[in-house]
Amino acid sequence: MRIGVLGTGAVGQALATRLVALGHDVMMGTRDAANPKAAAWATAAGGPGPASAGTFADAVHHGEVVINATAGTASLAALQAAGGAEALSGKVLVDVANPLDFARGAPPTLAVANTDSLGEQIQRAFPGARVVKTLNTVNANVMVHPEKVPGGHTVFVAGDDPAARQTVIELLRELGWLNGDILDLGGIQAARGMEMYLPLWLSMTAAQETPMFNIRVARA
Ligand code: NAP
């Protein structure tokens, strides 16, 4: 599948690398087509065919599926720069970003919460995009290698388009997430809770001195 990954950070790099290894044709998008991190990634990952680099707009154009792995407070601007509503129309847009605001230092606050979420803001701003929130509740390495955390543990999925959610669930299975560990929460409004979990995730990371963990939803 042709996949556009918007983001050159730890998440963009981890997802892009793993998706190429799984046989997908991935373009990493960035603000600047000459971004050295994106170019270095593309070379290391095999070069054009499986791995290429371009602007945010190039990556959206490339992808049947597009992954938003940009800083949450910049995601709306990045998606606008990527071509906005017209370019994103019809695309499955996988949103893994968190609206963390570091303006007042650490710990970060949530730039949006309670009655709204970044996932919903993205869906409203780009109504033709088929936004699916997922993977934002785990570290980048856990996203792409869930087996590194022993035992079953949960990943959440939310989005208004059931077919888009199914496409994303299939991608999650490819990454190694097990059927029973993928919890489909339904519509994009569930992104609120997925994002508001982040303060607890940050506290757990500090308390355990590692981001290599996850939670499991246990059911009777
Ligand atoms: P990050 O440092 O949060 O974001 C890097 C990306 O954001 C870069 O591609 C950068 O563009 C883009 N960006 C930054 N400011 C921008 C602006 N003003 N306008 C447009 N684009 C801008 O990287 P990350 O740590 O990989 O995280 C990516 C997202 O995943 C974040 O939303 C984060 O909260 C979420 N997340 C992270 C983890 C994790 O393990 N790190 C886990 C779960 C979720 P350039 O490439 O042009 O510099």
Residues whose N, C-alpha, C, O or C-beta is under 5 A from the ligand:
A	BS01	NAP	L6 G7 T8 G9 A10 V11 G12 G29 T30 R31 D32 A69 T70 A71 G72 A74 A77 A78 V96 A97 N98 L135 N136 T137 V138 N139 A140
